[in-house]
Amino acid sequence: MSLSWSPAVFCVLVLAAAMTGGYYRPGTWYRELDKPAWTPPDLLFPIAWFILYAMMAVAAWLVYEIAGLTGGAVALSLWAIQLIFNALWSYFFFGLRRMNLALYDVAALWIMILATIIAFWMITPLAGALMLPYLAWVSFAAFLNWTLLQRNPEAGAA
């Protein structure tokens, strides 16, 4: 009897990572930071993340459906590791208010997303392509994280 995972399993996994963003919220500390004019409005973040998490779940499910846990072990492991780095970012940035740690985390996250894209692409290009907007968004988020740290050094390395 083989284990059959539905897309819901991957949705639950991304939801678990997303919950850190719901638990560690921006709050007054973030609102009072010196931000660049190009900082997106707060409303854009949950909308963007909802779409990105959905795409991440579909991408992982596609890899599972095509390669299974055996053939997709490396790719799905990379996906799970990047999800952990994803979840940790909110904790570092908003929970601990340590923009410096969040910057290290987002750098590791970026590398893990790229590795995941490559591994997914080798199994099915569609799954790799579904992860590309996520890499773009995290690239932007990393630059914003760095910029905020530069503009608010006293607030970023508590």
C-alpha positions in Angstrom: 0.0 0.0 0.0 1.6 3.3 -1.1 1.2 6.6 0.6 -0.8 9.1 -1.4 -0.5 12.7 -0.6 -3.1 15.1 -1.8 -2.4 18.8 -2.5 -3.9 19.5 0.9 -0.8 18.0 2.6 1.4 20.6 0.9 -1.1 23.3 1.7 -1.0 22.4 5.3 2.8 22.5 5.3 3.0 26.0 3.7 0.2 27.1 6.1 2.4 26.0 9.0 5.2 28.2 7.7 2.8 31.1 7.0 1.5 31.0 10.6 4.8 32.5 11.8 4.0 35.6 9.7 0.6 35.7 11.4 2.0 35.2 14.9 5.0 37.6 14.6 3.3 40.7 13.2 4.8 44.0 12.2 3.3 46.2 14.9 4.3 49.6 16.0 8.1 48.8 15.9 7.9 48.2 12.2 5.6 51.1 11.5 8.1 53.5 13.2 11.1 52.4 11.2 12.7 54.7 8.6 11.5 53.0 5.4 12.3 53.8 1.8 9.6 55.4 -0.4 9.4 52.2 -2.4 8.3 50.0 0.5 5.1 48.3 -0.5 2.0 49.0 1.4 1.3 46.6 4.3 -1.8 45.3 2.5 0.3 43.9 -0.3 2.3 41.5 1.9 -0.5 39.1 2.8 -1.9 39.1 -0.7 1.5 38.4 -2.2 2.3 35.7 0.3 -1.1 33.9 -0.1 -0.4 33.6 -3.9 3.2 32.6 -3.4 2.4 30.0 -0.8 -0.3 28.5 -3.0 2.2 28.3 -5.9 4.8 26.7 -3.6 2.3 24.0 -2.5 1.3 23.2 -6.1 4.9 23.0 -7.2 5.8 20.6 -4.4 2.7 18.5 -5.1 3.6 18.3 -8.8 7.0 17.0 -7.9 5.5 14.5 -5.6 3.0 13.3 -8.2 5.6 12.9 -10.8 8.6 11.6 -8.8 7.1 10.4 -5.6 8.9 10.5 -2.3 11.7 8.3 -3.5 12.4 10.0 -6.8 11.7 13.4 -5.4 13.4 13.0 -2.1 16.2 15.6 -2.7 13.9 18.1 -4.3 11.2 17.8 -1.6 13.8 17.9 1.1 15.2 21.2 -0.3 11.6 22.5 -0.5 11.1 21.6 3.2 14.3 23.2 4.3 13.5 26.5 2.4 10.1 26.4 4.1 11.9 26.3 7.5 14.0 29.3 6.6 10.9 31.1 5.3 9.2 30.5 8.7 12.2 31.7 10.7 12.4 35.1 8.9 9.3 36.5 10.6 10.6 35.2 14.0 13.9 36.9 13.5 12.6 40.2 11.9 9.4 40.8 13.8 9.7 38.5 16.8 13.2 39.2 17.9 13.4 42.5 16.0 16.8 41.4 14.7 17.0 42.6 11.1 20.6 41.4 11.0 19.6 37.8 11.8 16.7 38.1 9.4 19.1 39.2 6.7 21.3 36.1 7.2 18.2 34.0 7.1 16.8 35.5 3.9 20.2 35.0 2.3 20.1 31.3 3.2 16.4 31.2 2.1 17.3 32.7 -1.3 20.0 30.0 -1.8 17.6 27.2 -0.8 14.8 28.5 -3.1 17.3 28.6 -6.0 18.4 25.0 -5.2 14.7 24.0 -4.9 13.9 25.5 -8.3 16.8 23.7 -10.0 15.8 20.4 -8.4 12.1 20.9 -9.2 13.0 21.9 -12.8 14.9 18.7 -13.3 11.7 16.7 -12.4 9.2 19.0 -14.1 9.9 22.5 -15.5 6.4 23.6 -14.4 7.2 23.1 -10.8 10.4 25.0 -11.1 8.6 27.8 -13.0 6.0 28.0 -10.2 8.8 28.8 -7.8 10.3 31.7 -9.8 7.9 34.4 -8.6 8.8 33.3 -5.0 12.5 33.8 -5.7 11.7 37.2 -7.2 9.7 38.3 -4.2 12.3 37.0 -1.7 15.0 38.9 -3.7 13.0 42.1 -3.3 12.3 41.3 0.4 16.0 40.7 1.0 16.9 44.0 -0.5 14.2 45.7 1.6 15.5 43.9 4.7 19.0 45.1 3.9 17.8 48.7 3.2 15.9 48.8 6.5 18.9 47.6 8.4 21.0 50.3 6.8 18.5 53.0 7.6 17.8 51.8 11.1 21.0 50.2 12.4 20.0 50.8 16.1 16.7 48.9 15.5 18.2 46.1 13.6 20.8 44.5 15.8 19.2 44.6 19.2 
